[in-house]
Every structure is written in structure tokens, then in C-alpha cells.
Amino acid sequence: MATAAGATGAAALWQPQEEGLREICAVLEAHISPNSDQARIWQQLQHYAQFPDFNNYLVFLLARGQICEDVPEELDVDVPGLSERPINVFMPRMLQFFQSPHASLRKLSLGCINQYIVVMPSALYMAMDQYLQGLFVLVKDPSADVRKLVCSAWVQLVEVRPSILEPHLKNVTELILQANKDSDDEVALEACEFWSAYCDVSMPPEGLREFLPRLIPTLVSNMVYTDDDESLADAEEDESFPDRDQDLKPRFHASRLHGSENGEEDDDDDAVNAWNLRKCSAAGLDVLSNVFGDDILPTLMPLIQQNLARTDDESWKEREAAVLSIGAIAEGCITGLYPHLPQMVAFLIPLLDDKFPLIRSITCWTLSRYSKFIVQSLGHPNGREQFDKILMGLLRRILDTNKRVQEAACSAFATLEEEAAEELVPRLEVILQHLMCAYGKYQRRNLRILYDALGTLADAVGAELNQAKYLDIFMPPLIAKWQQLPNSDKDLFPLLECFTSIAQALGPGFSQFAEPVFVRCISLIQTQQLAKVDPAAAGALYDKEFIVCALDLLSGLTEGLGGGIESLVAQSNLRDLLLQCCVDEAPDVRQSALALLGDISRVCPIHLQPRLQEFLTAAAKQLTPQSVKDAVSVANNACWAIGELAIKIGKEISPVVISVVSCLVPILTTPESLNKSLIENSAITLGRLSWVCPDIVAPHMEHFMQAWCNALCMIRDDFEKEDAFHGLCAMVAANPTGAVSSLAHVCQACASWNEIKSEGLHNEVSQILNGYKQMLGAAGWEQCMSTLEPGVVQRLARYGV
């Protein structure tokens, strides 16, 4: 190794020799293995340390051998036989390499130390001044890789240790602003991440204000497409080019969730392909607009106007960036922009017909960013006309011949649909005609987005869609595609999701299409459960996504058809398939299966016999503390399904009541660590169990009464809350003394109603409260009332107390 090390030390660009690497690796691996002779290994390392470039080898191994990156904390532990932790030995040496004449070593050492910013060992904390001074020097490094790592370090520091940067903030911000203009795009991109990171950690915004007049022009300039942007080549493809497999991004179906926190998918901006400087700059402008609001407009608007005024063909990229800027500030600057919205829309609509496809596509996205405000303006003079122009403009672009424009228009239209909802009804026929015309000509990738637009339309207008003139437009092509796709084709996923929304919207109107759809879902689940154990016999590779989508469509059918689904369930083996899915090892399969279990419990629980107890046991297992921690959404659906079953099967639920209640109590008593939906469902299910089995639950009420009442206060008025209060009344009737110590909480829960619609329940609550008033006597009752807010006491008056 001595000669190898000497030879490489003289080279201009240092590289390790393989033999030397092998020797040091062998020693380090021995050090990691249990029962090794640590003292002997340390001696060997000290022997190697005599060679001139031993430190180079160590840095190379730390950075390239995934020690610092994968397990940075491994070096920050006490090692038997060593006087200090390895990190304390390595850190000063790595900092020395900041001054190495070899760019590769400056890069490796900086990359290595950056891995420790999040864990922040004391070795780095104590050397922080030296580290920061090194960063200030290396920000001007001739190597772009090094400059990029300096920016990355500052971004990480502002994210996780902002207090460390605060004394240097002005200096760092100035240097980041310069790096944001770096000739190397990757350095500029890393620097650009700083602005969002700064705002996200709620650093004082005033620290950025003085930089805005220079920062905003930099961001706008970086939003212009570069000549080598891969999106430019993609944008030229027209609809006649078939999609390649690599064009089809993997897609993920969000399993069905019952409750108030249904997941929302992120907006996919205007964007395709990788994150880059253009998108990061637009995101930075978006964040700045949310922090500084209209204060950025005096700097930004002249830049936008200047770029839009460049009408020659060579300047289309600048015009496109101006339209992107208008979209980026839609949320943050709306106060200042709202009075000018009609003029802005009037300016943007002609750009939907621009000769450059990327201007047409970005205009679709930008209009969608204002859709909420455009819908809010419907009542204003010309508001309806403005809305119609945008609607028709987007529909025109949905039929564009360019695939990028089709994609942007379809996504933008789905956003408009969500905001407009029933306002779309007068235009339903023309909307459906355009969507189905697109359906006949789209390639596979854009078909997925079209399915989403159709499903969103169904969610938006609901039962209005259930008219023969509309069904005749869109159902025959969908059914034809449904029959054409084999069970192993992943293009079924978005179609299944689309049918789920349509089935829920049409309700009983979907019954004419229900049988083939139901049978196909059963067949999909069977095929996949067979593929899991025998892919050859199934003729398909296992993919749980088919099961999840099929289960969710069955839920949509059950919700839409109600009791009308009973005959289909009766003739199928759904019960046995569903039980298998309820105990599947994949959480998203269990989540969707338990949602369907709850839906079937509502409409035809008879078909869960004779395996009812197995279903209950499977659902109850999802509520143990460990299960809740591992998969909270699965627990949420299990909890909801048990409550739905309880209402329908009554005393038959008694074998699992105690085990379920014992799981629900910790959920209710530690609410800060869990999601809102699970807490609400736990409170409702506890109430439903109490309603059907008060004799089993009432003896334990002292353990959970206060936390339960607190959760009931948070639930909106509806039939589920009514069920929970029937349970509260039944339990108090069974064990009146059990709630005395929690009476103030019971009163708060009763006062949380705006109005109890059910006269019977209103009377039950009145009886309970009057019963306690008599039990406590006037003095005791007054004492209880004195602990409550005056507003609560006032609302209790409606119960005659």
C-alpha cells in the first residue's frame, strides 16, 4: 500500500488504489464485526496512518462506502478500547480536507460532513464556526459539485438548525442569491431550494424583504425554459404518436377512507418529468407570494408585463414564463389581483389558442389556479360570461392535437369541476360530448387523466348525471372499454376509480350496469388471490392494486345501489373473498376491505353470516395499540365497520365488545397523537356499542367518560352523532352513578349540538340531564353549572334544565 499511496499522492486528481482500499476495508469490516480484537485493529489503523494519503482513503471510504449516508450515527458511539468516539477523530480531519488541492477530496469531505447536519453530533456542533467559515470559502470553489454541496448545507441548516445560521443570515442569503444565478443549473437549483426552506421554517420574513427586488427577477428569469429542457422535446408530440411504456408514470390508488380526513392528491402543477430549476423557481415564487402577499407585486408585475409584451416568435419562452408566474402567485397575491381578475382572464383566454403548445398548456394550468375565485365571481356582472368562456376554452383545449396540451387542459378542467360543482349542470351535455370525443382519440397516458376528469365530474354534479340523455353519451364507450381490457391490464385501475365515482353519483340509476361490473370485480379479486399463490394458474402476476381498486368499486356500488346490491352479493362468494382481504398482510388491502365490510353491514349484513364472528375478530385486531401505530387508516376503517355492524346485528356483537372498548379507550385518552378521523370514529363506535350492549359497557364508563365526551363535542351534527348519544343515554340509564364525576363533560357534550333533529333523542337527553339535576339537588347542580362556560349553560336550557 505504501507505494500505491505514494504514487497517487503525486497525481493532480487524487484517486484511491484498489489494493489500498481492500486492505483498509478489511480492517474496518473487522472493526464492525462482533467479538473482534479492537485494540489490535486500532494498532493496524495507526500503522496505516503513517502513510501520506491514508486520510484520503478514509474520507473516500466514509463518503463512498454508504457509512456517513446510511448510518451516520454509527460513528457517534463509544467503542470499547478507544479513548474517544470515531466521529471525534474523523471530524477534524474531514474539515482539513476543505483546503485540499484535490476537488474530489473537497467534495467527498463536504458531502460527508453534510450527512451529520440532521443528527448534529457534538463533534460537528463544537466545530461549527470552522465548518461555517469553510462553507464561506467553498461557495466560490471552482468545482460545481462543491458549490452545490455548500448550497445543500445551507438549505439543510436553515431547515433543521436555523438558529445556527441566524447570526450569518444576511451574508448567507446574499451568497445564496448569487448561487441562484450560477452558470451550473444544478448549483442554481440547490440554491433555489433555500427560499422555500427559509419560509417553511417560519424564519422572520423581514430578513428576506430587502432581497426581494433582486430575488424576484432571478426567480422569473430561471422560470424560462432552457434550450436543453427535456419537456421541450416532449411538447412536440401530437396525439398520433402512441405512448411508450416509459411515458406511463406509476400510479398509486389511494385506498378508501371513512371519515373527515379523506386523502387529497397533490397538484401535479404544469409539470411533467423531473424536478428542475424552472419548477423550483416557480415553487419559490409561490411560497414568497404566500409570505409577502401583495408586497411582491410592484417588483413582479413590471417583469410579467415586460415578458408578455415580447410578441416575436423567438420570445415565446419568456411569454410562457410570465404566464407561469401569474399562476404561481394565484393564492398568495389574490387580494391585490382580485379586482383585476376580469382583465387577467380576458388576457389569458386568447393564449389558449396560441401557436406554441407550451403556452397553451401553461395557460390551462394558470386559469385552473384561479378557478376558485372565478367561481366566486359568478354573481358579479359578467361573471357567468367569464366562467363560460373559461369552461369552453378548456373544453376546446381538451380536444387539442398536442398531448401535453390535452394533459394540462384535462387536469385544469378537473380542478375547475371541483370548485364549480353544481354550476356545471347547465353545461353537462356539452361537457360530456367534449370528454367523450377526447375519449375516442386519447392515448393511454392522457386517458388516465380523462378518467379522473370524468370521475370528478360525477362527484361534482352527483345525481344530476342520472338522466338518459347523459348516460347515453358516456356509459356505452366506458362499458365497451371495460369489456375490452383483460383482467391483467393496469389500464383498468383508472377505469375502476372512474366507475366508483359514477356508481356513487348515479345511485340506483347505476343498477342497469351493476351486474357485469360487480361480477368483474369479484373475478379480479379471485384472479389476484390465486396469482398470489400460483401465478401460472392465474395467468397473471400478483398485484394488490387490482384487489384494492376492485374492493373500492364494490364499496361505491354498495353505497350507490343500497339494498339493490343484495341479490348480487347473495349469488356470489364475496363473503369468503372479503374475509380473506380483511386479514391480508398488505395494509391498503385491509383498509379497503374493512371499508367494504362497513358498507355491506349497512345494507345487507345477513350475507356476512355464518362468518360474522370471524369478521368481527379480524376488525378488532386492527385496533390494538401496535396496529393503530402501524396503520392508522386501517384502524380507522375497522373502527367504523365495527360500529356499523353493531347497529345492525345488536347483541350478536357482544363477544368482541370488551376487547374493542379496551382498544378505543387509549385512542380517546391520547388524542393529540392520532388523527381526527380515528378519534371521531372511535367516539361514534363506542357510542354504538354502548347503545346495543349498555349492560357490558356501562360498568367501565368511569375509565373513558371524560375523554369520550370531549371527542363527542368535536363531531358535526348528523345521524352518526345521534347514534353515539343514544349510547350515552343508554349507558347513563344503566349506571347513573358512573358518570357523576364526569357530569360537567356530559353537559358540554349535550350542549355541542346545534339542534337534535330526532325528537326521541332530544327527550332522552332531557331526561338524563333532569335526572342528574334531581339526583344532585339544587346546590349540587348549581355547583356543576358554575364550572361551565356561560354559553354552554345557555345551550343546556333547551333541555329544560
N, C-alpha and C positions, 0 to 999 in steps of 0.2 A: 504493500500500500504506500510505503514511503516514496518510492519512485513515481508511482502513479500520481500521488498527491503533489509532488514537486513539479511534475510536468504540467499538470492542469493549472497550478497556481500562476504559471508564467503566461498562460493564454489570455488573450484580450477578453474573450467571453467565457466565463468560467462554466465548465460542465463537469459533473462527477464521473469518475471511472467506475465501471461496473464491479470490478473486483473489490475496490474500496467500499462501495455501497453494500456489497454482500457481507463483508466482514462486520461492518458496523451494525447492519440489520440483524445479523445472527446474535450479536451481543445484546442488542435492545430487546429482541424476542425472548432471549433467555431471562432478561430482567423482568419481563411481564409475566412469565410462567410461574406457577406456584412452586414453593419449596426450592427456589433457586438460591444459589450462594451469592447473596447480594454484595458482600464485601469483595469477593473475587471479581465480580462483574465491574464493580466500581474501579478496581485497580486496572482492569483492561481498558476502561474508558479513559482513565487518566494517562495510560500509556499512549493511546491514540491521540490524546490532546496535545502531545508534543509535536505532532506533525503540523506544518504551517496552515493547511487548509482544512483541518478537522472541523472547525466551526462551520465552514461552508457546507460540509457534509451533513452536519446536524441540522442546520436551517433547511437544507434541501429535503431531508427526511421528515422534519416536522411539518413542512408545508405540503409536500407531495405525498408523503406516506399517510393521509387522512387522519393523523393524530390530533392536530390542532382543530381541524374542521369537524371531525366526527365526535371526538371525545375530549374537548379542551380541558374539562375539569380533571381528567386523569393525571395531568401533570401538576395539579394543585393539591396534592395529598401528601401526607407524611409517608416516607418509605423507610422501612427498617434498615438500619445500617448507614443511612445518610444523615448528615447533620442538618440539612435543610431540604425543603421541597424542590423537586426538579425545576419547577417554573421559576423559582428564585435564582437558579443558576443560569437558566436559558434566557430569561428576560433581558438582563443587561447585555448579553452577547448579541441578541437579536436587535436591540436598539443600536448597537455599534454598527451593524450592517446597513443602517440608514445612510452611512457615509461611504459605503463600499464603492469602488470604481466600477463594479460589475452591475449593470442594470438588473440582471437576473436575480442577484442576491438582494438588492434593494427591494425588488418586487416580492421575493419569497418571504423576507423578514417582515415587511409591512403587512402582507397578506396573513402571515402567521399571527402577528400581534392583534390584528383586527378581529380575529376569531374570539379574542378574550374580552372584547368590549362589553358584551352582554353579561358574561359571568363575573367580570371585573375582579380578578384575584388581587390580593393586597400588593403583589409584586408590580402589577401594572398601575394600581392606584398610587403607590408611592413614587412611581417613576413618571407620573402623568405629565409633569412640566417638561421633562425631557422628550416624552412622546409627542406632546403638542408642538414643541419647538421643532422637532424633526418633521412633523407634518407641514409646518410653515415653510420649511426649506424645500421639501419634496414636492410641494404643489407646483413648483416651477421646473420639475425634473424633465430632462429631455425625453424620457420614456413615457409614452401614453399610458401604458399599463400601470406605471407607478402613479401617475397623476389621477387615474381612475380610482385607484385604491385609496388615495388621500381623500377624494370626494366621498367615497364609500364610508371612510372612517368618520367624517364629519356628519354624514347622514345618520349613521348608527348612534353616534354620541348625542345628537340632538333628539333622537327617538328614545334612548334609554337612560342617558345621563345628561339631560340638558343643563343641570346646574354647573357641570364641569366647563361647559362652553360659555356660560353667561359672561364671565369677565372678558372673554375674547370675541364676543359675538359680532361686534361691528367689523373687526378685522376678518373674521371667518366669512361673514356674509359678503364682504367686498370680494374676497378671493373666490368664493363660490360663484358669484355673479360673473367674474372674469372666466372661470372654468366653464360656465354655461355657454360661453361663446367659443369654446375650444375648437380647433380645426378638426380634432378627432371626435366623431359623433358619439362614441361610447363614453368618453370623458364628459362631454356635454350632457349626455343622458344621465349619468350618475350624479352630476352636479344639479341637474334639474329636479331630481328626486328630493332635494333639500327643502324646496319651498312647501311641498305638501307635508313633509315630515315636520317642519317648523310649525305649521298651522295646526296639524293634528294633535300635537302635544300641548296646545294652548299656551305656547310661549307668548309673551306680551307683544301684540301686533305692532305696537309703536316702534319696536326695534326694526321692523321691515319698511315702515312708511317712507322713510327718506330715500329708500332704494327703488320705490315703485316707478318713478319717471324713467329709470334706466332698465329696470327688470321687465316691465310690461312690453316694451319694444323688443327685448331679447326673446321673450316667450312667443310673441306674434311672429317674429322672424323665423324662429325654429319650428313654427307650425306649418310652414310652407313645405310641400313635398320636395324631397331631394330627388335628383335625377336617377339615383340608383334604388329608390324605394320599390320593393317588390310589388307593392299594391298597384303601381303604375302599369306593370305588365298584365296583372290580373284584370285591371279595369277595361282592357281592350276586348275581353272575351264576350262575344254575343251569345244569345240563347241557343244557337245551333251547335255550339261546342258541348259535347257530353261532359258531365263532371267526371273527374278522375277520382279514384278511391281516396287519394291523399287530400282532396278538396273537402271531404266529408269529415268535419271535426267530430271527435267522440262526443256523444250527447248523453246527458245524465238525467234520468227521470226522478223528480222529487216525490218520494212516497207520500201517500195520503196522510194528512194530519188533522185530527179533530180538535178544534179549539180556537183560541183567539190569536194565535201566533203562527198562522199558516206561512210557510216559507215563501219568500219572493226571490225571483231570479234577478241577478244584476243586469243592468242595461248593457247591451253589447256595443255601445257607442256607435260611431260610424264605421267601426273598425273591423278589419279582418287581419289575420296574420299576427305577427309578433308585436310585443310592446316595443315602442321606439321613441325617439326624441320628439317627434311630432305629437304623438298621443300623450306623452308625459308632459309636454308643454301645455297642451290643451287642458289636461287634468290640473296642472299648476294654476292656470288662469281661472279655472272653475273654483278651486279652493280659495284663491285670493279674492275672487268676487264674493264668496260667502263670508270672508272675514272683513273685507273693507267696503263691501256693498257698492253704492253709487260713487264712492270716492275715487274709484279707478276709472270712471267714465271720461273725465276730462283728458286723461292721458290716452285711453284706449280708443275712443270714438274717432279722433282725427286719423289714427293709423288705419282703422277699418275703412273709413271713408276714402282715404288716400288709395288703399288697395282696390277698393271696389271701382274707383274711377279709372283704373287701368284697364281699358276695354280691348286692347290689342290681343291677338291670339297668344303671343308669347307670354303674356302676364296672367294666364288663366290660373296658374298655381297660387299666385298672390291673391287673386279674387276668391279662390276656393278657401284659402286660409282665413280670409276675412269673414266668410260665411260660417266657418267652423268657430271663429271667435265669438260671433253673435250667439251661436248655440251654447258655447261653453259658459257664458255669463247669464244664461236664462234664469237660473234660480237666484243667484246672488244679487244681481242688479235689477231685478224686476220692478222695484219701486220707481227707479228712475226711468226705466224703459216703458212701463205700462202705458203712460199717456201717449207714447209714440207707436204703440203696437199696431194700429191700423196702417200707418205709413210703412212700418217694417214689413208687415205681411204683404202689403201691396208691392213692395220692392222685391220680396223673396219669391212670390208666386211665378213671375216670368222666368226666374232662374231654374224652375222645374223643367223648362223646355230648352235649357242651354245646350249648345252643341257639344260641350265637353261632359262625358258621362260622370266624372267625379264631382263636377259642380252640381249636376242633377242629384246625385246620391247624397252629397253633404247637405243640400237644401232640404231634402226629405227629413234628414236627421234633425236639422236645426228647427224646422217647423214643429217636429214632434216634441222638442224640448219646451215649446211654448203652448202645447196643446191644452194644458190645464187652464191657462189664462185665456186662451181663445174660447174655450167652452164657457168660462166665467163671463165673457163679454157678450154671450148670446143675447142678453136682454138689452144691450146698448143699441143705439141707432146703427144700422148696417152690420150689426153683429152676426145676424143669421146669414147675410150675404157673404161675409168674410169666411164664416165657418164652411159654407157650401163650396166656396172657391177652393179652400184647402182640401176639403174632402174629395172633390172631383179631381183636383190636381194630383193628389196622392194616388187615387184610383188609376188615373192616366199613366202614372209612372210605374204602377204595379204591372202594367202591360208593356213596359219598356222592352226594347230588344236586348238591352245590355244587362248581364246577370248581376253585376254589382248594384245597378240602379234598382232592379227588381227586389233585391235583398233589402236595400235601405228603405225602399218605399213600403214594402210589406211590414217591416219592423216598425216603421214610423206609424203606419196605419193601425197596427195593434195597440200602440201607445195611445193614439187618438181614441180608439174604441173604448179603452179602459176609462178614459176621462169623460167621454161623451155619453156612454151608456144609453139610456132610453132616447136621447136626442137623435140617435141613428135610425130610429124606427121609420120616420117618413122616407128615408132613403134606402130601406132594406133591399128592395128589389134591384136597384141599380148596383148596390154594393155586391150582392150575391152574384149578379151577372158578371161583374168585373172579376171577382175572385175565382169563379168557375171557368172563366175564359183563360185566366192565368193558369188554372189547374191543368188545362189541356196542353199547355206549352212549356211549363217549367221543367227544368232538370231536377235531379234528386235533391241536391243541397237546398235549393230555394223552395222546393215542395215542403220541406220541413217547416220553414218559416211561414209558408202559406197555411199549413195546418194550424199553426199557432194563431194566425190571424183569424181563421175561421172559428177555432175554439174560443178565442177571446170575444169574438162577435156573439157567440152563443151565450157566454157568461154575461155579456153586457146587456143583451135585449131579452134574455130569458124566454118566457112562454110566447112572446110576440112572434117568435120564429115558427111557432106551431100553426102554420097556415099552409094549405095545399099548394098555393101558388109559389110559396118559398121552398117548400120541401121538394117540389118537382124540379127546382133549379139545382139544388146542391146534393140531395141524397143519392140519386142514381149514379153520378160519377164516383162518389165516395164508396158506395156499395160495390161498384164494378172493380175499383182498385183493391178493396178489401178481399174480394174473391180471387183476384189475380195474384196477390202476393202469397208465397208459400210460408208455412209456419216458421221457417228458419230465417226469414228475411228481416233484417233490422229496420227496414223502412216501415215495418208495421208499428214501431214504437210511437212515432208522432201521430199516426193514424188512430191508434188506440186512445191516445190522450185526447185527440180531437173528438172522437166518438163519446168519450167520457163527458166532456162539456156539453155536447149536443144532447146526449141522453138526459142529463140533468135539466137542461133548458126546456126540452120538449115535454118532459114528464110523461104522462100517459100517451101523448102523441107519438112517442117512440115505439109503442108496442108493436106496430106493424113491421118494424125492423128488428125486433128484440130477439126472436128465436135464433136466427143464424148467427147473430153477434154473441149471444150467450153460449151457444154450442161451441163456437170458435174459441172463446176464452177458456172454456173447460178443456178443450183439445190442446191449447197452448200450454196450459199448466201441466196436463198429463205428459205431453211430449217432453217438457223440460225436467219433470221429476224422474222420467225414465232416463233421459240423457245424463242425469247426474250419476246414475249407477252403470248405465250401458249405452254410451253414445252411438255405438254401431246399430243397436236395435232401434234406437230412437231416430236414427238418420239425421242427427243434429248434435252439435256441441252444446254443452250446458251453458246457459247464460241467464242468470237470475232476473235480469231486466225484463225478459218476456213474462216471467211469473208476476213481477211487481206491477207491470202495466196491465196485465190481464185482470189481476185482483182489483186494481183501481177502477177499471172499466166496469167490472161486476158491481162494485160499490156504486158507481154512477148510475148503472141500470137499476139497482135496488132502490136508490134514492129517487130516481125519476119515475119508475113504474109503481113503487109502493107495493101493495098487496098483489098487484098484477104480475109480479115475478114468481109468485108461489108455485104455479104449475110447472114452470121451468126448473125451479130448484127441486121440486118433488120428483121429476123424471131424471134427475142427474145424480152423479156421485160427488156433488160439490162438498157435501158434509165431510167425507173422508179426506178429500184433497185439501180442504180448508184446515182441517186439524193438523195435517202434515205441515202445512205452511206456518201454522201458529207456533210450531216447535222447531222451525228451520233454524240453522245456525247463523244465517245472514240476517242482521237486524232490520234491513229495509224490507225483506220478505215478511218478517214477523209484523212489522209496523203496518204494512198494507193488509195483511191477513186479519189482524185484530180490528182494523177499521171496518173490513167487510163483515167480521163477526158481529160488531155492534150494529151495522146496518141491517143484517139479516135478523138479529134479535128484535129489532123494531117491527119488522113486517111479517116474519114467519118463523118464530123461534121453535115451533113444533118440529121443524125439519132438522134441528140440532140434536134431537133425541135419536138413538139412545146413548149418545156420546157426550151428553151435556156436562157431566162432571169432569170429563177429560178436558173439555174446552175451558171450564172454569179454573181447573188446576193449572193449565198452560198459561192462562191470562194472569192468574195470581202470581205465578213465578216471575213475571216481568216487573213486579212491584217491590221486590226485595231491595234493600239499600244498595247492594252492589249492582243489581240490574238497572236501577234508576241512574246510577252513576255512569254505567257503561253505555246506556242507550235511552236517553230521557224521552225521545219521541215515541219509542216503542212502549215505554211505561205509560205515557200519556194516553195512547190509544187503548192499551189494555185496561186502564182505569175507566175510561169512557165506556168500553164494551161491557165491563162487569156491571156498571150502573144501568146500562140499557137492558141487560139480561135480567137484573134484579126486578125491574119494573114489570117485566113480562112473566117471569116464572115464579115470583113470590117466594114462598118458603123453601122451594127446591134449591135456593141459593145458600141455605143455612150452613152446609158443610164447610164453605170457604169463608164465611163472614168474619170469623175471628182472625184468621190469617191475613185477610185483606185489610181489615181495620188496623191491625198491628203494623202493617206497612204504610198505610195512609197517614197515621199519626206523625211519624217523623217527617214526612213531606210537609205537613201543615205546620209543624212546630219549628222547622228551619227554612222558612220561605225565601230568605234572602239569597240562598244558594241555588235556587231552582227557577225554572221558567214559569211565567204567569199562567200559561195554558194548563200545565200539570197541576198547579195549585188549585185553579178553578175546577178542573175535572175531579180532583181529589175531594174537594168540598162537596160537589154535587153527588158523587158516588157514595160518599159517607152518608149523606142525607138520604139517598135512595135505599141504601142498606138498612138504615135506621127506620125508614118508613115500612119496609116489608118484614123486618125482623127486630122490632124495638126491644123485645124481651132479651135478645142476645147482646145488643149493642149498649143499651141503657146502663147496665151496671158499670160500664167502663168510661162513662161520659166525662167524669172529672178530669181524666188524663188529656182530653183534647178540646174541651168545650170552648175555652177562650180563643185558641188558635183557629178553631173551626169557624167561630162567629166572625173573627177578623176577616177570614177568607170569604165568607158569605157576603160581607159588606162590599166586596170588590166586584161581585158578579152583576152583570146587567140584568134588568128585569126580563125574564122570559119563562117558558114552561119548565126549563131545567132548574131554575131557581125555585119555582113553585114546588117541584118535587122535593128539593132539598129542605124546604121549610115544612112540608108535610112530615118529613122525617124528624125535624127539630121538634115539632109539636107532639109527634107520637112518642119520642124519647122522653120528653119532659113529662108527658102524661104517665109514662111507665115508671119514672124515677124523679119525682118533683124535687126532692132534696139535692139530687146530684148536680143541679145547675145553679143552686142558690149562690155559691161562691163566685159564679161567673155571670150573675144576673145583669150587671152593667153591660157586659159584652153581648148578652142576648138582646137587651134593649137596643143597643146600637145596630145589631143585625136587622131587627124588626123595623127600625127607622130608616134602613138603607133603601127600602122600596120607594119608588116614585108613586106607584099605585099597584095594589094587588088586584088583578083583573078577576080572579076567582072569588066569588062571594063566600064559598065554603071555606077556603083557606083564610080569608080575611077574618071570618068568625072564629076559626081555630086559634089564630094568633091573638085575637082579642081575649078569648077565654084563658089562654096561657098567662097573658100579662095581668089580667084581672085576678086570676088565681094567685099569682105571686103577691099582688097588692094586698089581698086579704090575708095571705099567709104571714107577711111581714108586719102588717098593721101600718097605720098612718105614719108613725115616726120612722119605722124601718124603710118604708117605701120612699119617704122624702129624703132620707139619708142617701139612698141609692140614686135618686134623681139628681141630687146635688153634685154627684161625681160626673154627670154628663154635660156635654155642651148644650147651651140653651136651644140651639137649632134641633138637636136630637130630641129633647123633651117636647118641643113644639110638634115634631112629626109624630110622636107617640100618641098625641091627643086624638088622632084619627081612630085609635083602637079603644077609645073610651076610658083611658086611664089618666 
